[in-house]
Amino acid sequence: MDQERMELAYAPTGEDFREAIAAHARHTTVGRVVRVAVWVPAAVAALGCALGAASGATRLSDVGLVALLAATALFAPRSQVLSAHRRAQRRGGRYRAVVDGTGVSVTDARGTRVMPWARVPRSLETEHLFVVLNRSGNCLVVLPKRATSAPDALRALLARHTTPAGGAMGGGASVSGAAVSGAGSAVRSK
């Protein structure tokens, strides 16, 4: 099936964002750097605490700092998912995306964002999603496969206009933000 225009109507879920953020962390440079940057302070603090314990100089505040940094690293992805889902809900909760030869446009209760392919040249695929990314690897659009009866046609359309991020289209993986992030997009109000 070779289509040059596809329309999707959907309400993004928390699970959509969880899957996108997890895949983003695994398959983009930005995601990997963020994942490491969150865990490095916790690891350094734990090492310092362990060295302090070996010399008998561990303080309760050292242990508290390690616990705080580890909790932050553990809960940061959950916080991102919750934030992205809330943002999508504030934008009306329902989206209509058009993917065609010119790019991706997404309409919600607040207006339409138009992103030409030059602004969103990369994409990821997970088991349940396609994610369209900007050059730096940040997520701009989450496109659930459940929103189309022809995911193979959507995969082919994205493959014609984007480069896979972190693996080939057709089973790869994906990112952060709301169903649509405003970065690098033209906005037309309703």
Accessible surface in RSA format (square Angstrom, percent):
REM  Atomic radii and reference values for relative SASA: ProtOr
REM  Chains: A
REM  Algorithm: Lee & Richards
REM  Probe-radius: 1.40
REM  Slices: 20
REM RES _ NUM      All-atoms   Total-Side   Main-Chain    Non-polar    All polar
REM                ABS   REL    ABS   REL    ABS   REL    ABS   REL    ABS   REL
RES MET A   1   163.16  84.5  90.83  60.1  72.34 172.2 103.07  87.6  60.10  79.6
RES ASP A   2   120.67  84.5  88.14  87.7  32.53  76.9  37.15  87.4  83.52  83.3
RES GLN A   3    70.67  39.5  65.64  48.0   5.04  12.0  19.42  41.3  51.25  38.9
RES GLU A   4    85.82  49.3  77.33  58.5   8.49  20.2  62.11 120.1  23.71  19.4
RES ARG A   5   121.86  51.2 107.33  54.7  14.52  34.6  52.68  72.0  69.18  41.9
RES MET A   6    13.79   7.1   9.03   6.0   4.76  11.3  13.79  11.7   0.00   0.0
RES GLU A   7    91.69  52.6  67.25  50.9  24.44  58.2  26.14  50.6  65.55  53.5
RES LEU A   8     1.83   1.0   0.00   0.0   1.83   4.6   1.83   1.3   0.00   0.0
RES ALA A   9    62.44  57.4  45.38  70.0  17.06  38.8  45.38  63.9  17.06  45.2
RES TYR A  10     6.21   2.9   1.90   1.1   4.31  11.2   6.21   4.7   0.00   0.0
RES ALA A  11    35.53  32.7  30.00  46.3   5.54  12.6  30.00  42.2   5.54  14.7
RES PRO A  12     2.25   1.6   0.00   0.0   2.25   8.2   0.00   0.0   2.25  14.0
RES THR A  13    55.57  39.5  54.55  55.3   1.02   2.4  52.94  71.1   2.64   4.0
RES GLY A  14    22.68  28.0   0.00   N/A  22.68  28.0  17.73  48.7   4.95  11.1
RES GLU A  15    92.48  53.1  84.99  64.3   7.49  17.8  53.93 104.3  38.56  31.5
RES ASP A  16     5.86   4.1   5.34   5.3   0.52   1.2   0.52   1.2   5.34   5.3
RES PHE A  17     0.00   0.0   0.00   0.0   0.00   0.0   0.00   0.0   0.00   0.0
RES ARG A  18   112.92  47.4 112.05  57.1   0.87   2.1  56.56  77.3  56.36  34.2
RES GLU A  19    17.45  10.0  16.61  12.6   0.84   2.0  13.80  26.7   3.65   3.0
RES ALA A  20     0.00   0.0   0.00   0.0   0.00   0.0   0.00   0.0   0.00   0.0
RES ILE A  21     9.77   5.6   9.47   7.1   0.30   0.7   9.47   6.8   0.30   0.8
RES ALA A  22    30.30  27.9  21.72  33.5   8.58  19.5  29.22  41.2   1.08   2.9
RES ALA A  23     0.01   0.0   0.01   0.0   0.00   0.0   0.01   0.0   0.00   0.0
RES HIS A  24    13.10   7.2  13.10   9.1   0.00   0.0   6.96   7.2   6.14   7.1
RES ALA A  25    21.44  19.7  21.44  33.1   0.01   0.0  21.44  30.2   0.00   0.0
RES ARG A  26   114.01  47.9 102.36  52.2  11.65  27.7  47.62  65.1  66.39  40.2
RES HIS A  27    45.16  24.7  43.05  29.9   2.11   5.4  33.74  34.8  11.42  13.3
RES THR A  28     1.04   0.7   0.20   0.2   0.84   2.0   1.04   1.4   0.00   0.0
RES THR A  29    89.54  63.7  87.50  88.7   2.04   4.9  60.12  80.8  29.42  44.5
RES VAL A  30    44.77  29.5  41.33  37.4   3.44   8.3  44.59  38.7   0.18   0.5
RES GLY A  31     2.75   3.4   0.00   N/A   2.75   3.4   1.99   5.5   0.76   1.7
RES ARG A  32   101.33  42.5 100.96  51.5   0.38   0.9  42.65  58.3  58.68  35.6
RES VAL A  33    91.35  60.1  87.43  79.2   3.92   9.4  90.70  78.8   0.65   1.8
RES VAL A  34    74.64  49.1  73.66  66.7   0.98   2.4  74.64  64.9   0.00   0.0
RES ARG A  35   106.49  44.7 100.60  51.3   5.89  14.0  43.90  60.0  62.59  37.9
RES VAL A  36    88.89  58.5  85.64  77.5   3.26   7.8  88.89  77.2   0.00   0.0
RES ALA A  37    59.01  54.3  43.11  66.5  15.90  36.2  50.22  70.7   8.79  23.3
RES VAL A  38    42.78  28.2  32.53  29.5  10.25  24.7  37.96  33.0   4.82  13.1
RES TRP A  39   105.26  42.2 105.15  50.9   0.11   0.3  87.42  46.6  17.84  28.9
RES VAL A  40    73.10  48.1  71.95  65.1   1.14   2.8  73.10  63.5   0.00   0.0
RES PRO A  41    57.64  42.0  49.66  45.3   7.98  29.0  56.03  46.3   1.62  10.0
RES ALA A  42     5.79   5.3   4.52   7.0   1.27   2.9   4.84   6.8   0.95   2.5
RES ALA A  43    61.95  57.0  49.76  76.8  12.19  27.7  57.52  81.0   4.43  11.7
RES VAL A  44    95.42  62.8  92.29  83.6   3.13   7.5  93.39  81.1   2.03   5.5
RES ALA A  45    17.91  16.5   4.72   7.3  13.19  30.0  14.63  20.6   3.27   8.7
RES ALA A  46    41.77  38.4  36.95  57.0   4.82  11.0  38.08  53.6   3.69   9.8
RES LEU A  47   109.42  60.9 105.01  75.1   4.42  11.1 108.71  76.3   0.71   1.9
RES GLY A  48    40.95  50.5   0.00   N/A  40.95  50.5  31.52  86.5   9.43  21.1
RES CYS A  49    19.73  14.9  17.00  19.0   2.74   6.4   3.99  10.1  15.74  17.0
RES ALA A  50    59.10  54.3  45.72  70.6  13.38  30.4  53.45  75.3   5.65  15.0
RES LEU A  51   113.83  63.4 108.48  77.6   5.35  13.4 109.01  76.6   4.82  13.0
RES GLY A  52    14.99  18.5   0.00   N/A  14.99  18.5  14.33  39.3   0.65   1.5
RES ALA A  53    62.79  57.7  41.12  63.5  21.67  49.3  44.31  62.4  18.48  49.0
RES ALA A  54    92.18  84.8  47.27  73.0  44.91 102.2  60.19  84.8  31.99  84.7
RES SER A  55    89.15  75.3  50.82  67.8  38.34  88.3  54.02 115.0  35.14  49.2
RES GLY A  56    69.56  85.8   0.00   N/A  69.56  85.8  34.22  93.9  35.34  79.2
RES ALA A  57    64.66  59.5  47.41  73.2  17.24  39.2  55.99  78.9   8.67  23.0
RES THR A  58    51.73  36.8  23.20  23.5  28.53  68.0  23.20  31.2  28.53  43.1
RES ARG A  59   156.28  65.6 151.05  77.0   5.23  12.5  64.32  87.9  91.96  55.7
RES LEU A  60   155.25  86.5 142.11 101.7  13.14  33.0 145.05 101.9  10.20  27.4
RES SER A  61    75.92  64.2  57.87  77.2  18.05  41.6  58.23 124.0  17.70  24.8
RES ASP A  62    36.07  25.3  33.96  33.8   2.11   5.0   8.72  20.5  27.35  27.3
RES VAL A  63    72.75  47.9  72.02  65.2   0.73   1.8  72.37  62.9   0.38   1.0
RES GLY A  64    37.64  46.4   0.00   N/A  37.64  46.4  33.26  91.3   4.38   9.8
RES LEU A  65    90.83  50.6  85.91  61.5   4.93  12.4  89.19  62.6   1.64   4.4
RES VAL A  66    31.46  20.7  31.46  28.5   0.00   0.0  31.46  27.3   0.00   0.0
RES ALA A  67    59.11  54.3  47.87  73.9  11.24  25.6  55.44  78.1   3.67   9.7
RES LEU A  68   113.73  63.3 108.97  78.0   4.76  12.0 113.31  79.6   0.42   1.1
RES LEU A  69    43.72  24.3  42.79  30.6   0.92   2.3  42.79  30.1   0.92   2.5
RES ALA A  70    29.54  27.2  29.54  45.6   0.00   0.0  29.54  41.6   0.00   0.0
RES ALA A  71    38.95  35.8  36.10  55.7   2.85   6.5  38.16  53.7   0.80   2.1
RES THR A  72    74.83  53.2  66.33  67.2   8.50  20.3  59.26  79.6  15.56  23.5
RES ALA A  73     3.48   3.2   0.00   0.0   3.48   7.9   0.00   0.0   3.48   9.2
RES LEU A  74    92.95  51.8  88.62  63.4   4.33  10.9  90.21  63.4   2.74   7.4
RES PHE A  75   113.36  56.7 112.63  69.8   0.72   1.9 113.07  68.6   0.28   0.8
RES ALA A  76    32.07  29.5  24.30  37.5   7.77  17.7  30.78  43.3   1.29   3.4
RES PRO A  77    62.58  45.6  62.45  56.9   0.13   0.5  62.58  51.7   0.00   0.0
RES ARG A  78   144.63  60.7 137.63  70.2   7.00  16.7  56.75  77.6  87.87  53.3
RES SER A  79    68.23  57.7  61.01  81.4   7.21  16.6  29.86  63.6  38.37  53.8
RES GLN A  80    68.96  38.6  62.93  46.0   6.03  14.4  31.56  67.2  37.40  28.4
RES VAL A  81    23.48  15.4  23.48  21.3   0.00   0.0  23.48  20.4   0.00   0.0
RES LEU A  82    88.35  49.2  86.79  62.1   1.56   3.9  88.33  62.0   0.01   0.0
RES SER A  83    49.86  42.1  44.64  59.6   5.22  12.0  25.56  54.4  24.30  34.0
RES ALA A  84     0.06   0.1   0.06   0.1   0.00   0.0   0.06   0.1   0.00   0.0
RES HIS A  85    51.25  28.0  51.25  35.6   0.00   0.0  32.15  33.1  19.10  22.2
RES ARG A  86   134.19  56.3 132.39  67.5   1.80   4.3  39.59  54.1  94.60  57.3
RES ARG A  87    91.02  38.2  91.02  46.4   0.00   0.0  35.71  48.8  55.31  33.5
RES ALA A  88     0.00   0.0   0.00   0.0   0.00   0.0   0.00   0.0   0.00   0.0
RES GLN A  89    88.98  49.8  73.98  54.1  15.01  35.7  32.42  69.0  56.56  42.9
RES ARG A  90   149.53  62.8 125.96  64.2  23.56  56.1  66.07  90.3  83.45  50.6
RES ARG A  91    35.09  14.7  34.94  17.8   0.15   0.4   5.73   7.8  29.36  17.8
RES GLY A  92    41.57  51.3   0.00   N/A  41.57  51.3  18.85  51.7  22.72  50.9
RES GLY A  93     7.04   8.7   0.00   N/A   7.04   8.7   6.83  18.7   0.22   0.5
RES ARG A  94   142.84  60.0 138.28  70.5   4.56  10.9  69.97  95.6  72.87  44.2
RES TYR A  95     4.66   2.2   0.00   0.0   4.66  12.1   2.30   1.7   2.36   2.9
RES ARG A  96   102.30  43.0 101.66  51.8   0.64   1.5  49.88  68.2  52.42  31.8
RES ALA A  97     0.00   0.0   0.00   0.0   0.00   0.0   0.00   0.0   0.00   0.0
RES VAL A  98     9.12   6.0   8.40   7.6   0.72   1.7   8.40   7.3   0.72   1.9
RES VAL A  99     0.00   0.0   0.00   0.0   0.00   0.0   0.00   0.0   0.00   0.0
RES ASP A 100    29.07  20.4  29.07  28.9   0.00   0.0   8.07  19.0  21.00  20.9
RES GLY A 101    33.02  40.7   0.00   N/A  33.02  40.7  14.06  38.6  18.97  42.5
RES THR A 102   107.43  76.4  95.56  96.9  11.87  28.3  84.69 113.8  22.74  34.4
RES GLY A 103     3.79   4.7   0.00   N/A   3.79   4.7   3.20   8.8   0.59   1.3
RES VAL A 104     1.79   1.2   0.15   0.1   1.64   4.0   0.83   0.7   0.96   2.6
RES SER A 105    23.43  19.8  22.68  30.3   0.75   1.7   9.37  20.0  14.06  19.7
RES VAL A 106     0.00   0.0   0.00   0.0   0.00   0.0   0.00   0.0   0.00   0.0
RES THR A 107    26.75  19.0  24.93  25.3   1.83   4.4  18.92  25.4   7.83  11.8
RES ASP A 108     4.17   2.9   0.00   0.0   4.17   9.9   4.17   9.8   0.00   0.0
RES ALA A 109    69.52  63.9  40.46  62.4  29.06  66.1  46.61  65.6  22.91  60.7
RES ARG A 110   131.75  55.3 112.03  57.1  19.72  46.9  41.94  57.3  89.81  54.4
RES GLY A 111     0.08   0.1   0.00   N/A   0.08   0.1   0.08   0.2   0.00   0.0
RES THR A 112    17.26  12.3  17.26  17.5   0.00   0.0   4.06   5.5  13.20  20.0
RES ARG A 113     8.59   3.6   8.59   4.4   0.00   0.0   0.00   0.0   8.59   5.2
RES VAL A 114    44.62  29.4  44.52  40.3   0.10   0.2  44.52  38.7   0.10   0.3
RES MET A 115     0.06   0.0   0.00   0.0   0.06   0.1   0.00   0.0   0.06   0.1
RES PRO A 116    59.35  43.3  58.18  53.0   1.18   4.3  59.35  49.0   0.00   0.0
RES TRP A 117    26.07  10.5  23.11  11.2   2.95   6.9  23.30  12.4   2.77   4.5
RES ALA A 118    65.90  60.6  51.82  80.0  14.08  32.0  62.72  88.3   3.18   8.4
RES ARG A 119   119.94  50.4 116.29  59.3   3.65   8.7  18.74  25.6 101.20  61.3
RES VAL A 120     0.11   0.1   0.11   0.1   0.00   0.0   0.11   0.1   0.00   0.0
RES PRO A 121    34.92  25.5  33.52  30.6   1.40   5.1  33.52  27.7   1.40   8.7
RES ARG A 122    57.17  24.0  57.17  29.1   0.00   0.0  19.51  26.7  37.66  22.8
RES SER A 123     0.12   0.1   0.00   0.0   0.12   0.3   0.00   0.0   0.12   0.2
RES LEU A 124     3.60   2.0   1.45   1.0   2.14   5.4   3.60   2.5   0.00   0.0
RES GLU A 125     2.65   1.5   1.05   0.8   1.61   3.8   0.02   0.0   2.63   2.1
RES THR A 126     5.98   4.3   4.66   4.7   1.32   3.1   5.81   7.8   0.16   0.2
RES GLU A 127   138.37  79.4 112.23  84.9  26.14  62.2  49.60  95.9  88.77  72.5
RES HIS A 128    96.64  52.8  94.45  65.6   2.19   5.6  71.89  74.1  24.74  28.8
RES LEU A 129     0.11   0.1   0.11   0.1   0.00   0.0   0.11   0.1   0.00   0.0
RES PHE A 130     0.00   0.0   0.00   0.0   0.00   0.0   0.00   0.0   0.00   0.0
RES VAL A 131     0.00   0.0   0.00   0.0   0.00   0.0   0.00   0.0   0.00   0.0
RES VAL A 132     0.03   0.0   0.03   0.0   0.00   0.0   0.03   0.0   0.00   0.0
RES LEU A 133     0.00   0.0   0.00   0.0   0.00   0.0   0.00   0.0   0.00   0.0
RES ASN A 134    28.06  19.4  28.06  27.1   0.00   0.0   9.24  22.2  18.82  18.2
RES ARG A 135   161.19  67.7 143.55  73.2  17.64  42.0  62.39  85.3  98.80  59.9
RES SER A 136    61.25  51.8  43.40  57.9  17.85  41.1  51.04 108.7  10.20  14.3
RES GLY A 137     0.07   0.1   0.00   N/A   0.07   0.1   0.07   0.2   0.00   0.0
RES ASN A 138    64.05  44.2  63.16  61.0   0.89   2.1  17.08  41.1  46.97  45.4
RES CYS A 139     4.76   3.6   0.00   0.0   4.76  11.2   0.00   0.0   4.76   5.1
RES LEU A 140     1.99   1.1   1.99   1.4   0.00   0.0   1.99   1.4   0.00   0.0
RES VAL A 141     0.00   0.0   0.00   0.0   0.00   0.0   0.00   0.0   0.00   0.0
RES VAL A 142     0.00   0.0   0.00   0.0   0.00   0.0   0.00   0.0   0.00   0.0
RES LEU A 143     0.00   0.0   0.00   0.0   0.00   0.0   0.00   0.0   0.00   0.0
RES PRO A 144     0.00   0.0   0.00   0.0   0.00   0.0   0.00   0.0   0.00   0.0
RES LYS A 145    33.71  16.4  30.89  19.0   2.83   6.7  20.13  18.1  13.59  14.5
RES ARG A 146   133.77  56.2  92.46  47.1  41.31  98.4  81.03 110.7  52.74  32.0
RES ALA A 147    19.55  18.0   0.00   0.0  19.55  44.5   6.71   9.4  12.84  34.0
RES THR A 148    19.47  13.9   3.70   3.7  15.78  37.6   7.32   9.8  12.15  18.4
RES SER A 149   123.46 104.3  80.06 106.9  43.40 100.0  57.97 123.4  65.49  91.8
RES ALA A 150    13.60  12.5   8.84  13.6   4.76  10.8  13.60  19.2   0.00   0.0
RES PRO A 151    44.64  32.5  44.64  40.7   0.00   0.0  44.64  36.9   0.00   0.0
RES ASP A 152    99.16  69.5  93.79  93.3   5.38  12.7  32.76  77.1  66.40  66.2
RES ALA A 153     0.37   0.3   0.00   0.0   0.37   0.8   0.09   0.1   0.28   0.7
RES LEU A 154     0.00   0.0   0.00   0.0   0.00   0.0   0.00   0.0   0.00   0.0
RES ARG A 155    57.72  24.2  57.72  29.4   0.00   0.0  23.76  32.5  33.96  20.6
RES ALA A 156    36.26  33.3  29.38  45.3   6.89  15.7  35.39  49.8   0.88   2.3
RES LEU A 157     0.00   0.0   0.00   0.0   0.00   0.0   0.00   0.0   0.00   0.0
RES LEU A 158     0.00   0.0   0.00   0.0   0.00   0.0   0.00   0.0   0.00   0.0
RES ALA A 159    53.80  49.5  33.71  52.0  20.08  45.7  34.74  48.9  19.05  50.5
RES ARG A 160   107.73  45.2  71.14  36.3  36.58  87.1  67.76  92.6  39.97  24.2
RES HIS A 161    53.30  29.1  33.31  23.1  20.00  51.2  29.53  30.4  23.78  27.7
RES THR A 162    12.18   8.7   0.00   0.0  12.18  29.0   3.25   4.4   8.92  13.5
RES THR A 163    86.96  61.8  85.00  86.2   1.95   4.7  52.90  71.1  34.05  51.5
RES PRO A 164    51.23  37.3  38.26  34.9  12.97  47.1  38.26  31.6  12.97  80.6
RES ALA A 165     2.72   2.5   0.00   0.0   2.72   6.2   1.36   1.9   1.36   3.6
RES GLY A 166    45.88  56.6   0.00   N/A  45.88  56.6  23.52  64.5  22.36  50.1
RES GLY A 167    41.57  51.3   0.00   N/A  41.57  51.3  32.01  87.9   9.56  21.4
RES ALA A 168    78.35  72.0  61.89  95.5  16.46  37.5  64.22  90.4  14.13  37.4
RES MET A 169    29.77  15.4   7.93   5.2  21.83  52.0   8.11   6.9  21.66  28.7
RES GLY A 170    48.78  60.2   0.00   N/A  48.78  60.2  13.47  37.0  35.31  79.1
RES GLY A 171    60.66  74.8   0.00   N/A  60.66  74.8  31.87  87.5  28.79  64.5
RES GLY A 172    24.13  29.8   0.00   N/A  24.13  29.8  16.00  43.9   8.13  18.2
RES ALA A 173     8.90   8.2   8.30  12.8   0.60   1.4   8.30  11.7   0.60   1.6
RES SER A 174     0.00   0.0   0.00   0.0   0.00   0.0   0.00   0.0   0.00   0.0
RES VAL A 175     0.07   0.0   0.07   0.1   0.00   0.0   0.07   0.1   0.00   0.0
RES SER A 176    31.83  26.9  29.29  39.1   2.54   5.9   8.61  18.3  23.22  32.5
RES GLY A 177    13.42  16.5   0.00   N/A  13.42  16.5  12.39  34.0   1.03   2.3
RES ALA A 178     1.12   1.0   0.14   0.2   0.98   2.2   0.14   0.2   0.98   2.6
RES ALA A 179     0.00   0.0   0.00   0.0   0.00   0.0   0.00   0.0   0.00   0.0
RES VAL A 180     4.07   2.7   0.00   0.0   4.07   9.8   0.00   0.0   4.07  11.0
RES SER A 181    32.60  27.5  27.75  37.0   4.85  11.2  12.87  27.4  19.73  27.6
RES GLY A 182    46.02  56.8   0.00   N/A  46.02  56.8  23.79  65.3  22.23  49.8
RES ALA A 183    58.08  53.4  42.77  66.0  15.31  34.8  54.44  76.7   3.64   9.6
RES GLY A 184    32.85  40.5   0.00   N/A  32.85  40.5  19.46  53.4  13.38  30.0
RES SER A 185    21.98  18.6   0.00   0.0  21.98  50.6   2.72   5.8  19.26  27.0
RES ALA A 186    62.68  57.6  49.73  76.7  12.95  29.5  59.15  83.3   3.53   9.3
RES VAL A 187    86.77  57.1  54.12  49.0  32.65  78.7  54.12  47.0  32.65  88.6
RES ARG A 188   145.03  60.9 139.16  70.9   5.88  14.0  66.91  91.5  78.12  47.3
RES SER A 189    96.22  81.3  66.50  88.8  29.72  68.5  34.89  74.3  61.33  85.9
RES LYS A 190   168.09  82.0  99.19  60.9  68.90 164.0  95.96  86.4  72.13  76.8
END  Absolute sums over single chains surface
CHAIN  1 A     9410.1       7509.2       1900.9       6022.5       3387.6
END  Absolute sums over all chains
TOTAL          9410.1       7509.2       1900.9       6022.5       3387.6
